[in-house]
Amino acid sequence: MCEAPDETQFMTKKPSIITTERKCMKCEENAVLIIRIDDAFCRNCFVHYMTHKFRSAIGKGRLILYDEKVLLAYSGGHSSCAMLHLVQQGFLEHVHKKLRFFPHLVHIDEGAVTNQDMEERLCAQKDITSKLQSTGIPYDVVYLERVMSLDHEQLAKKPADLTIENCSGTKKEVTKTSGPVSDDSSTTEGCPCDRDLTNGMESLDINGLAGSLKKLLESAKTLTTKEDLLLQLRHQLLIEVARQRGCTKIMLADSGTLVSIRILANIAQGRGAALPLDTGFVDGRHGDINFVRPLKEFTKKEIVLYNKFHDVKSTFIPSLTTKVGSGASINLLTEEFVNALQEGFPSTISTICRTGEKLGTEGNSSQNKCLICKAPLDTSVPQASALNATNFSLSLSSKQPSSDDQCCGEGDGGCHGNTVNKIDMKDIEGLLCYGCRVTIRDVTDLNLLPSQIKAEVEKTIRRSKMKEEIEDFLLPDD
């Protein structure tokens, strides 16, 4: 048996580079940091490099039009703080080719997910709102629990009032100026008092929304499932807030590091068909509103250094993955793997991102969209396929309970006999892509899903039962 000698190494780690006496690759001044391999920068050139890359990403293909309203998702972390600061810098008077869109900030409070008490949530919200108020940009603070009661009839139309906890008096439109609203504008009436925030959370508890969200996540068997559900719920809520505020774009602070991790993790979770949407620069699956990732070309290291040079403070907010091991979920395990490779091989993240941009699926032009993630369904495959083989194995290993529902004879599709009391996997499976099927299978009680999802499932079931009843009276398609 042939074996390679022990001293042979097919890949060698890049030796550490000391910045002492290194010169900036742009201006030949003394370098203060090295981004990748031999890319040494002084402070001024690094800031210019970051600003130029951000502005070029926004101007790519004239994606964001003049006077367009854009919703900026702000979590308080390093990436969202850097994105907000870069947007603010683009509105300064001395900047050449200033940004010409109208920003609107939104922060989603996810304290119910981490079982934070009211005092902890109030403390975190006051920190977030004080930072948002100082920007002079209109903003909203929305509780994640709201997503459990969105009207499913409004998902394709302009929604009704979401009773958003408006912390900046943004009822009025943003003044059409070259920059964001100033502190003197009526759109910044001051930081909300504790009583207003407390009343908002108490109303959620009274309506049972907070408890419903907790039960849904507790019904998930694995942390991977919880993370995926949380991501989908967060995106649904962002879409609703954008429609409420008249925004046509939503900026996400997804860094290149996060995108590279998501590329590998999504493939492992069966979401390869939706990879161009989940990790691309533009995600247009929702039609009227697009997700934009202007920080996709930035690594986490670059973002942290940018914040340090500008003294941009981030806010730590506990999440589902706080204080858990690296092997607790697929995302955390992938993150550890990518970061370890990036440390030894600095081109890892950029290579994964470039490779992910080239990946796609042929013939995935289905008009039907997944009920949860809204991606085109990828389940229309030939009979001899891995998907059908997996479904066949699942059908053999699971028991399908039989039900004998009787119709009341009304014939309008709303009879009591067709009323759906409980939703099982058989009812919802045909409406989901493969990735969401894998996620939903790990949820023990599907009746805990948000009301808009359950309503759509029940509507589909009633229509299918009605079609079976009148099938003998229908003319053939051909």
Helices and strands as residue ranges (DSSP letters): E 33-34, E 40-41, H 43-58, G 60-62, E 69-73, H 78-89, E 102-109, H 118-134, E 139-143, G 144-149, G 152-154, H 194-207, H 209-218, H 223-245, E 249-251, H 256-268, G 272-274, H 275-279, E 282-283, E 290-292, H 300-309, H 330-344, H 348-358, H 386-397, H 425-428, G 429-431, H 434-441, G 446-448, H 451-469, G 471-473
